[in-house]
Amino acid sequence: MSAPELLPWWVGLPVSLLLVLGGIVALTGCLGLLRLPSFYQRIHGPAITITLGTGCILIASMLYFSALQSRPVIHELLITLFVLLTAPMVSMLLMRAAVYRDQRKRRLPGEAPETGEIYPLSARPADKRAP
Amino acid sequence: MNELSAFLLPLALNFALGCVGLALVFCTLRLLRGPSAQDRVLALDTLWMCAMLLILLLGMRHGSLVYFEAALLIALLGFVSTVALAKFLMRGEVIE
């Protein structure tokens, strides 16, 4: 691995900062996915990972390869565009599916329980409910 | 002055690799623990995204552009699989 020695410092510094920022942001989003109490709060954690973390790391990758090959390497824009276009669609579909399932379970309480629990639509955590 | 980037870049790359690896572990924990099915699907979608970031970082570390196609493929497959799973959760079948 002899590549980083070829780079000037004014490329290495912003690439390093963007990499560290992207890593911290991705870790924060996944920590939110792990720690938040209900599904409707949990869906906001990965949005940070997908938009800001992926954006930082992709910009760092573009800068790094452009400086390494001394020509503009911007095909990471494809991933950026694709991810930014599809992330809202995915979260909207998942949210609609979750609301639909919770409503269906609330409407038919006598049926055999599926896996998991019903989340309340308010922001309270789910463990306040009677079992 | 080039010693700065030679010192700083591998450090930042290793730090970002560690962070994304830990994020993968968190997503896997949520995928295994997740009380309802939509939690598991959300964790799987985030797992796809973190795997894409990991492949990109590996490509930067090895200094090759070949990893980009793998990252693009992972992003595409993650989108398609998450849409199919969300549709299955909503309707009970994927293709109507």
Interface residues (C-beta under 8 A of the other chain):
Chain A: M1 A3 P4 E5 L6 L7 P8 W9 V11 G12 L13 V15 S16 L17 L19 V20 G22 G23 I24 A26 L27 G29 C30 L31 L33 L34 F39 R42 I43 G45 P46 T49 I50 G53 T54 I57 L58 A60 S61 Y64 F65 L68 V73 H75 E76 L78 I79 F82 V83 T86 M89 V90 L93 L94 R96 A97 A98 Y100 R101 E114 T115 G116 E117 Y119
Chain B: M1 N2 L4 S5 A6 L8 L9 P10 L11 A12 L13 F15 A16 L17 G18 C19 V20 L22 A23 L24 F26 C27 L29 R30 G34 P35 S36 A37 Q38 D39 V41 L42 A43 D45 T46 M49 C50 M52 L53 L56 L57 G59 M60 R61 H62 G63 L65 F68 A71 L72 A75 L76 F79 T82 V83 A86 K87 L89 M90
